[in-house]
Amino acid sequence: MKDKIIQQYEEDENIMIRLFAQWCANHDINAATLYKNAYPHQHDNEILLIIIEETEKDSLQVDTETVLHVLQLFGNEDLAFEVSKTALNF
């Protein structure tokens, strides 16, 4: 049961990363840079870098409210703040 819960969390986390990367791609924003702005003391997020490579612009429409909500669900408040600041420039 514990392994199933961990697996489900990791799958959900990957969906969150994909939504963030897609939102960035759709708005011509460098997702890795925005992530680094939010978490300057962390190492590169390898999963994010892989997902960025797989993401095609406009393959899925993700609105700002959705990406903010998902980021906040996973406790990525700093990244949600960076997304909010960036979205103000649209």
N, CA, C and O atoms as CSV, one atom per row, in Angstrom:
chain,resi,resn,atom,element,x,y,z
A,1,MET,N,N,0.828,-1.201,0.000
A,1,MET,CA,C,0.000,0.000,0.000
A,1,MET,C,C,0.872,1.264,0.000
A,1,MET,O,O,0.583,2.217,-0.723
A,2,LYS,N,N,1.937,1.268,0.813
A,2,LYS,CA,C,2.832,2.411,0.897
A,2,LYS,C,C,3.495,2.689,-0.451
A,2,LYS,O,O,3.611,3.844,-0.860
A,3,ASP,N,N,3.931,1.631,-1.143
A,3,ASP,CA,C,4.552,1.798,-2.452
A,3,ASP,C,C,3.576,2.380,-3.459
A,3,ASP,O,O,3.960,3.199,-4.294
A,4,LYS,N,N,2.315,1.965,-3.387
A,4,LYS,CA,C,1.285,2.470,-4.293
A,4,LYS,C,C,1.067,3.969,-4.075
A,4,LYS,O,O,0.914,4.725,-5.034
A,5,ILE,N,N,1.054,4.384,-2.830
A,5,ILE,CA,C,0.860,5.801,-2.508
A,5,ILE,C,C,2.035,6.620,-3.028
A,5,ILE,O,O,1.838,7.691,-3.603
A,6,ILE,N,N,3.246,6.129,-2.832
A,6,ILE,CA,C,4.437,6.821,-3.319
A,6,ILE,C,C,4.422,6.917,-4.839
A,6,ILE,O,O,4.724,7.969,-5.404
A,7,GLN,N,N,4.071,5.823,-5.497
A,7,GLN,CA,C,4.007,5.802,-6.956
A,7,GLN,C,C,2.973,6.808,-7.466
A,7,GLN,O,O,3.234,7.529,-8.429
A,8,GLN,N,N,1.809,6.858,-6.830
A,8,GLN,CA,C,0.758,7.785,-7.257
A,8,GLN,C,C,1.208,9.233,-7.067
A,8,GLN,O,O,0.947,10.080,-7.921
A,9,TYR,N,N,1.877,9.518,-5.960
A,9,TYR,CA,C,2.381,10.872,-5.722
A,9,TYR,C,C,3.384,11.266,-6.801
A,9,TYR,O,O,3.330,12.381,-7.320
A,10,GLU,N,N,4.293,10.363,-7.139
A,10,GLU,CA,C,5.294,10.656,-8.173
A,10,GLU,C,C,4.645,10.882,-9.525
A,10,GLU,O,O,5.073,11.755,-10.280
A,11,GLU,N,N,3.619,10.109,-9.840
A,11,GLU,CA,C,2.895,10.303,-11.105
A,11,GLU,C,C,2.199,11.661,-11.111
A,11,GLU,O,O,2.236,12.378,-12.112
A,12,ASP,N,N,1.570,12.009,-10.001
A,12,ASP,CA,C,0.892,13.304,-9.903
A,12,ASP,C,C,1.904,14.452,-9.987
A,12,ASP,O,O,1.634,15.482,-10.605
A,13,GLU,N,N,3.057,14.264,-9.367
A,13,GLU,CA,C,4.110,15.280,-9.423
A,13,GLU,C,C,4.599,15.477,-10.856
A,13,GLU,O,O,4.862,16.605,-11.272
A,14,ASN,N,N,4.720,14.390,-11.610
A,14,ASN,CA,C,5.115,14.494,-13.015
A,14,ASN,C,C,4.077,15.258,-13.824
A,14,ASN,O,O,4.431,16.024,-14.720
A,15,ILE,N,N,2.808,15.059,-13.520
A,15,ILE,CA,C,1.747,15.806,-14.206
A,15,ILE,C,C,1.889,17.290,-13.892
A,15,ILE,O,O,1.746,18.127,-14.783
A,16,MET,N,N,2.167,17.623,-12.637
A,16,MET,CA,C,2.370,19.017,-12.250
A,16,MET,C,C,3.531,19.628,-13.025
A,16,MET,O,O,3.432,20.753,-13.515
A,17,ILE,N,N,4.632,18.886,-13.134
A,17,ILE,CA,C,5.802,19.383,-13.865
A,17,ILE,C,C,5.458,19.563,-15.340
A,17,ILE,O,O,5.868,20.551,-15.949
A,18,ARG,N,N,4.717,18.631,-15.920
A,18,ARG,CA,C,4.323,18.733,-17.329
A,18,ARG,C,C,3.435,19.954,-17.564
A,18,ARG,O,O,3.598,20.658,-18.560
A,19,LEU,N,N,2.508,20.204,-16.662
A,19,LEU,CA,C,1.634,21.374,-16.812
A,19,LEU,C,C,2.452,22.665,-16.728
A,19,LEU,O,O,2.233,23.589,-17.512
A,20,PHE,N,N,3.385,22.729,-15.790
A,20,PHE,CA,C,4.246,23.897,-15.668
A,20,PHE,C,C,5.077,24.089,-16.935
A,20,PHE,O,O,5.150,25.196,-17.468
A,21,ALA,N,N,5.698,23.023,-17.414
A,21,ALA,CA,C,6.526,23.112,-18.622
A,21,ALA,C,C,5.688,23.513,-19.831
A,21,ALA,O,O,6.139,24.298,-20.664
A,22,GLN,N,N,4.480,22.983,-19.933
A,22,GLN,CA,C,3.607,23.318,-21.054
A,22,GLN,C,C,3.201,24.780,-20.993
A,22,GLN,O,O,3.212,25.472,-22.010
A,23,TRP,N,N,2.842,25.254,-19.806
A,23,TRP,CA,C,2.473,26.664,-19.647
A,23,TRP,C,C,3.621,27.556,-20.086
A,23,TRP,O,O,3.420,28.531,-20.809
A,24,CYS,N,N,4.828,27.214,-19.642
A,24,CYS,CA,C,6.007,27.996,-20.025
A,24,CYS,C,C,6.218,27.971,-21.537
A,24,CYS,O,O,6.446,29.015,-22.147
A,25,ALA,N,N,6.143,26.800,-22.138
A,25,ALA,CA,C,6.353,26.679,-23.585
A,25,ALA,C,C,5.319,27.505,-24.348
A,25,ALA,O,O,5.652,28.186,-25.318
A,26,ASN,N,N,4.083,27.442,-23.911
A,26,ASN,CA,C,3.019,28.174,-24.592
A,26,ASN,C,C,3.209,29.689,-24.529
A,26,ASN,O,O,2.705,30.418,-25.383
A,27,HIS,N,N,3.937,30.158,-23.518
A,27,HIS,CA,C,4.162,31.592,-23.347
A,27,HIS,C,C,5.605,31.998,-23.661
A,27,HIS,O,O,6.042,33.093,-23.305
A,28,ASP,N,N,6.336,31.104,-24.330
A,28,ASP,CA,C,7.733,31.376,-24.704
A,28,ASP,C,C,8.588,31.784,-23.496
A,28,ASP,O,O,9.373,32.730,-23.557
A,29,ILE,N,N,8.409,31.048,-22.414
A,29,ILE,CA,C,9.154,31.283,-21.181
A,29,ILE,C,C,10.086,30.098,-20.964
A,29,ILE,O,O,9.690,28.949,-21.160
A,30,ASN,N,N,11.298,30.369,-20.567
A,30,ASN,CA,C,12.243,29.307,-20.266
A,30,ASN,C,C,11.895,28.726,-18.896
A,30,ASN,O,O,12.113,29.368,-17.869
A,31,ALA,N,N,11.354,27.511,-18.890
A,31,ALA,CA,C,10.892,26.881,-17.659
A,31,ALA,C,C,12.031,26.645,-16.677
A,31,ALA,O,O,11.850,26.808,-15.471
A,32,ALA,N,N,13.192,26.267,-17.173
A,32,ALA,CA,C,14.336,26.006,-16.290
A,32,ALA,C,C,14.786,27.289,-15.600
A,32,ALA,O,O,15.142,27.267,-14.422
A,33,THR,N,N,14.774,28.398,-16.319
A,33,THR,CA,C,15.164,29.680,-15.741
A,33,THR,C,C,14.152,30.135,-14.700
A,33,THR,O,O,14.531,30.607,-13.628
A,34,LEU,N,N,12.876,29.996,-15.007
A,34,LEU,CA,C,11.840,30.390,-14.065
A,34,LEU,C,C,11.930,29.542,-12.799
A,34,LEU,O,O,11.772,30.058,-11.692
A,35,TYR,N,N,12.184,28.247,-12.958
A,35,TYR,CA,C,12.361,27.353,-11.821
A,35,TYR,C,C,13.569,27.791,-10.990
A,35,TYR,O,O,13.504,27.815,-9.761
A,36,LYS,N,N,14.660,28.134,-11.654
A,36,LYS,CA,C,15.879,28.563,-10.967
A,36,LYS,C,C,15.645,29.871,-10.220
A,36,LYS,O,O,16.203,30.073,-9.141
A,37,ASN,N,N,14.828,30.761,-10.779
A,37,ASN,CA,C,14.485,32.009,-10.088
A,37,ASN,C,C,13.744,31.718,-8.784
A,37,ASN,O,O,13.949,32.396,-7.777
A,38,ALA,N,N,12.886,30.708,-8.815
A,38,ALA,CA,C,12.108,30.352,-7.629
A,38,ALA,C,C,12.958,29.626,-6.592
A,38,ALA,O,O,12.779,29.811,-5.388
A,39,TYR,N,N,13.878,28.804,-7.071
A,39,TYR,CA,C,14.696,27.971,-6.181
A,39,TYR,C,C,16.174,28.118,-6.541
A,39,TYR,O,O,16.776,27.181,-7.065
A,40,PRO,N,N,16.760,29.277,-6.266
A,40,PRO,CA,C,18.132,29.539,-6.709
A,40,PRO,C,C,19.198,28.645,-6.067
A,40,PRO,O,O,20.286,28.499,-6.623
A,41,HIS,N,N,18.911,28.055,-4.931
A,41,HIS,CA,C,19.914,27.248,-4.234
A,41,HIS,C,C,19.784,25.759,-4.530
A,41,HIS,O,O,20.563,24.954,-4.019
A,42,GLN,N,N,18.810,25.390,-5.347
A,42,GLN,CA,C,18.645,23.976,-5.696
A,42,GLN,C,C,19.422,23.648,-6.961
A,42,GLN,O,O,19.684,24.511,-7.799
A,43,HIS,N,N,19.779,22.387,-7.074
A,43,HIS,CA,C,20.402,21.902,-8.301
A,43,HIS,C,C,19.336,21.853,-9.395
A,43,HIS,O,O,18.142,21.948,-9.112
A,44,ASP,N,N,19.773,21.706,-10.638
A,44,ASP,CA,C,18.825,21.580,-11.746
A,44,ASP,C,C,17.876,20.424,-11.480
A,44,ASP,O,O,18.274,19.377,-10.969
A,45,ASN,N,N,16.636,20.626,-11.829
A,45,ASN,CA,C,15.629,19.589,-11.683
A,45,ASN,C,C,15.682,18.712,-12.933
A,45,ASN,O,O,15.195,19.103,-13.994
A,46,GLU,N,N,16.267,17.547,-12.806
A,46,GLU,CA,C,16.489,16.665,-13.961
A,46,GLU,C,C,15.174,16.261,-14.635
A,46,GLU,O,O,15.101,16.193,-15.862
A,47,ILE,N,N,14.155,15.999,-13.849
A,47,ILE,CA,C,12.858,15.618,-14.431
A,47,ILE,C,C,12.303,16.774,-15.245
A,47,ILE,O,O,11.786,16.570,-16.344
A,48,LEU,N,N,12.405,17.986,-14.713
A,48,LEU,CA,C,11.933,19.159,-15.454
A,48,LEU,C,C,12.684,19.304,-16.766
A,48,LEU,O,O,12.075,19.576,-17.801
A,49,LEU,N,N,13.990,19.127,-16.738
A,49,LEU,CA,C,14.783,19.274,-17.968
A,49,LEU,C,C,14.375,18.248,-19.025
A,49,LEU,O,O,14.327,18.569,-20.212
A,50,ILE,N,N,14.087,17.033,-18.607
A,50,ILE,CA,C,13.629,15.993,-19.546
A,50,ILE,C,C,12.268,16.367,-20.118
A,50,ILE,O,O,12.042,16.263,-21.324
A,51,ILE,N,N,11.371,16.800,-19.255
A,51,ILE,CA,C,10.015,17.154,-19.700
A,51,ILE,C,C,10.042,18.362,-20.621
A,51,ILE,O,O,9.268,18.424,-21.576
A,52,ILE,N,N,10.918,19.325,-20.354
A,52,ILE,CA,C,11.041,20.492,-21.239
A,52,ILE,C,C,11.377,20.037,-22.654
A,52,ILE,O,O,10.807,20.535,-23.624
A,53,GLU,N,N,12.296,19.096,-22.766
A,53,GLU,CA,C,12.698,18.576,-24.082
A,53,GLU,C,C,11.535,17.905,-24.811
A,53,GLU,O,O,11.475,17.933,-26.041
A,54,GLU,N,N,10.623,17.311,-24.070
A,54,GLU,CA,C,9.495,16.583,-24.656
A,54,GLU,C,C,8.301,17.482,-24.975
A,54,GLU,O,O,7.378,17.062,-25.672
A,55,THR,N,N,8.314,18.706,-24.473
A,55,THR,CA,C,7.151,19.588,-24.562
A,55,THR,C,C,7.141,20.355,-25.883
A,55,THR,O,O,8.135,20.970,-26.270
A,56,GLU,N,N,6.008,20.305,-26.558
A,56,GLU,CA,C,5.813,21.050,-27.800
A,56,GLU,C,C,4.855,22.204,-27.544
A,56,GLU,O,O,3.806,22.029,-26.924
A,57,LYS,N,N,5.223,23.374,-28.026
A,57,LYS,CA,C,4.398,24.560,-27.833
A,57,LYS,C,C,2.994,24.333,-28.377
A,57,LYS,O,O,2.809,23.790,-29.466
A,58,ASP,N,N,2.021,24.758,-27.601
A,58,ASP,CA,C,0.599,24.726,-27.959
A,58,ASP,C,C,0.034,23.323,-28.165
A,58,ASP,O,O,-1.031,23.179,-28.766
A,59,SER,N,N,0.724,22.281,-27.680
A,59,SER,CA,C,0.157,20.935,-27.799
A,59,SER,C,C,-0.967,20.726,-26.783
A,59,SER,O,O,-1.801,19.834,-26.940
A,60,LEU,N,N,-0.977,21.558,-25.740
A,60,LEU,CA,C,-2.030,21.523,-24.727
A,60,LEU,C,C,-2.151,22.927,-24.162
A,60,LEU,O,O,-1.148,23.538,-23.795
A,61,GLN,N,N,-3.348,23.434,-24.091
A,61,GLN,CA,C,-3.560,24.755,-23.514
A,61,GLN,C,C,-3.695,24.629,-21.999
A,61,GLN,O,O,-4.526,23.870,-21.499
A,62,VAL,N,N,-2.871,25.378,-21.283
A,62,VAL,CA,C,-2.893,25.382,-19.817
A,62,VAL,C,C,-3.015,26.839,-19.378
A,62,VAL,O,O,-2.136,27.654,-19.659
A,63,ASP,N,N,-4.107,27.162,-18.689
A,63,ASP,CA,C,-4.253,28.553,-18.266
A,63,ASP,C,C,-3.469,28.803,-16.979
A,63,ASP,O,O,-3.106,27.870,-16.262
A,64,THR,N,N,-3.224,30.038,-16.715
A,64,THR,CA,C,-2.399,30.441,-15.578
A,64,THR,C,C,-3.006,29.984,-14.255
A,64,THR,O,O,-2.286,29.524,-13.369
A,65,GLU,N,N,-4.306,30.104,-14.118
A,65,GLU,CA,C,-4.956,29.708,-12.868
A,65,GLU,C,C,-4.747,28.222,-12.582
A,65,GLU,O,O,-4.542,27.832,-11.433
A,66,THR,N,N,-4.798,27.405,-13.613
A,66,THR,CA,C,-4.609,25.969,-13.440
A,66,THR,C,C,-3.196,25.659,-12.978
A,66,THR,O,O,-3.006,24.895,-12.031
A,67,VAL,N,N,-2.206,26.242,-13.635
A,67,VAL,CA,C,-0.825,25.956,-13.250
A,67,VAL,C,C,-0.546,26.479,-11.837
A,67,VAL,O,O,0.169,25.829,-11.075
A,68,LEU,N,N,-1.087,27.616,-11.485
A,68,LEU,CA,C,-0.912,28.134,-10.130
A,68,LEU,C,C,-1.534,27.205,-9.093
A,68,LEU,O,O,-0.928,26.922,-8.059
A,69,HIS,N,N,-2.721,26.744,-9.370
A,69,HIS,CA,C,-3.423,25.848,-8.448
A,69,HIS,C,C,-2.639,24.550,-8.238
A,69,HIS,O,O,-2.464,24.099,-7.106
A,70,VAL,N,N,-2.176,23.963,-9.323
A,70,VAL,CA,C,-1.442,22.697,-9.232
A,70,VAL,C,C,-0.116,22.889,-8.506
A,70,VAL,O,O,0.261,22.059,-7.679
A,71,LEU,N,N,0.589,23.966,-8.803
A,71,LEU,CA,C,1.847,24.236,-8.107
A,71,LEU,C,C,1.618,24.386,-6.606
A,71,LEU,O,O,2.386,23.859,-5.801
A,72,GLN,N,N,0.576,25.097,-6.236
A,72,GLN,CA,C,0.286,25.308,-4.824
A,72,GLN,C,C,-0.133,24.017,-4.136
A,72,GLN,O,O,0.187,23.815,-2.964
A,73,LEU,N,N,-0.844,23.140,-4.842
A,73,LEU,CA,C,-1.221,21.848,-4.267
A,73,LEU,C,C,0.000,21.038,-3.847
A,73,LEU,O,O,-0.046,20.299,-2.863
A,74,PHE,N,N,1.086,21.179,-4.591
A,74,PHE,CA,C,2.302,20.438,-4.304
A,74,PHE,C,C,3.283,21.242,-3.447
A,74,PHE,O,O,4.427,20.826,-3.263
A,75,GLY,N,N,2.848,22.380,-2.927
A,75,GLY,CA,C,3.681,23.159,-2.033
A,75,GLY,C,C,4.764,23.967,-2.713
A,75,GLY,O,O,5.731,24.379,-2.072
A,76,ASN,N,N,4.611,24.197,-4.000
A,76,ASN,CA,C,5.593,24.985,-4.751
A,76,ASN,C,C,5.183,26.454,-4.765
A,76,ASN,O,O,4.963,27.046,-5.821
A,77,GLU,N,N,5.087,27.022,-3.574
A,77,GLU,CA,C,4.645,28.403,-3.429
A,77,GLU,C,C,5.599,29.384,-4.111
A,77,GLU,O,O,5.156,30.347,-4.737
A,78,ASP,N,N,6.903,29.143,-3.990
A,78,ASP,CA,C,7.876,30.054,-4.601
A,78,ASP,C,C,7.769,30.041,-6.120
A,78,ASP,O,O,7.872,31.084,-6.766
A,79,LEU,N,N,7.563,28.866,-6.681
A,79,LEU,CA,C,7.412,28.764,-8.128
A,79,LEU,C,C,6.092,29.387,-8.568
A,79,LEU,O,O,6.035,30.053,-9.602
A,80,ALA,N,N,5.040,29.178,-7.799
A,80,ALA,CA,C,3.749,29.799,-8.106
A,80,ALA,C,C,3.881,31.323,-8.086
A,80,ALA,O,O,3.280,32.011,-8.911
A,81,PHE,N,N,4.659,31.843,-7.155
A,81,PHE,CA,C,4.890,33.287,-7.087
A,81,PHE,C,C,5.596,33.779,-8.348
A,81,PHE,O,O,5.224,34.814,-8.900
A,82,GLU,N,N,6.610,33.047,-8.807
A,82,GLU,CA,C,7.331,33.425,-10.034
A,82,GLU,C,C,6.396,33.376,-11.252
A,82,GLU,O,O,6.456,34.242,-12.124
A,83,VAL,N,N,5.543,32.365,-11.298
A,83,VAL,CA,C,4.569,32.258,-12.396
A,83,VAL,C,C,3.636,33.460,-12.366
A,83,VAL,O,O,3.357,34.067,-13.400
A,84,SER,N,N,3.152,33.801,-11.165
A,84,SER,CA,C,2.250,34.953,-11.025
A,84,SER,C,C,2.910,36.236,-11.499
A,84,SER,O,O,2.304,37.013,-12.237
A,85,LYS,N,N,4.154,36.464,-11.077
A,85,LYS,CA,C,4.873,37.671,-11.506
A,85,LYS,C,C,5.031,37.701,-13.019
A,85,LYS,O,O,4.841,38.742,-13.647
A,86,THR,N,N,5.376,36.570,-13.597
A,86,THR,CA,C,5.579,36.487,-15.042
A,86,THR,C,C,4.271,36.721,-15.785
A,86,THR,O,O,4.247,37.394,-16.816
A,87,ALA,N,N,3.197,36.171,-15.265
A,87,ALA,CA,C,1.889,36.299,-15.926
A,87,ALA,C,C,1.404,37.737,-15.946
A,87,ALA,O,O,0.607,38.101,-16.810
A,88,LEU,N,N,1.855,38.547,-15.032
A,88,LEU,CA,C,1.450,39.962,-15.017
A,88,LEU,C,C,1.935,40.697,-16.265
A,88,LEU,O,O,1.398,41.745,-16.622
A,89,ASN,N,N,2.945,40.146,-16.921
A,89,ASN,CA,C,3.499,40.793,-18.122
A,89,ASN,C,C,2.773,40.403,-19.400
A,89,ASN,O,O,3.140,40.867,-20.480
A,90,PHE,N,N,1.755,39.565,-19.299
A,90,PHE,CA,C,1.024,39.156,-20.524
A,90,PHE,C,C,0.078,40.241,-20.965
A,90,PHE,O,O,-0.619,40.083,-21.967
